[in-house]
Amino acid sequence: MQVNEGTADRVIRVIVAVIAGFLALSASGAGAAILWLVAVIALVTGVVGFCPLYRVFGISTCKR
């Protein structure tokens, strides 16, 4: 697993995760489940620095 996210990309993902988490707290039903899923995926990819979809499409925001 090679890092393919730059610093700005990772920070934005963590911010999106926090916002989606707060929105999920006030939502209910399927909307809350989707928001939790978005929050978890954004947080994990932001912390780890690897996005599987970036790998599939050959994208990298990491400066090397």
C-alpha positions, 0 to 999 in steps of 0.5 A: 500500500503506497501513499497516494494522497497529498497533505492537503487531500488528507486534511480535507478528507479528515474535515469532511469526515468530522462534518459527516459525523456531526451530520449523521448524529442529527440524521436518522434512518438510511441518511444517517447510515450513509453519512456514517459510511462516508465519515468512516471511509473519509477518515480512514483514507485521510489518516492512512494516506491511501485511496483505493479509487485513486489507485484504480484511476492512476491518480496521485495528489502526493508530491514526489 
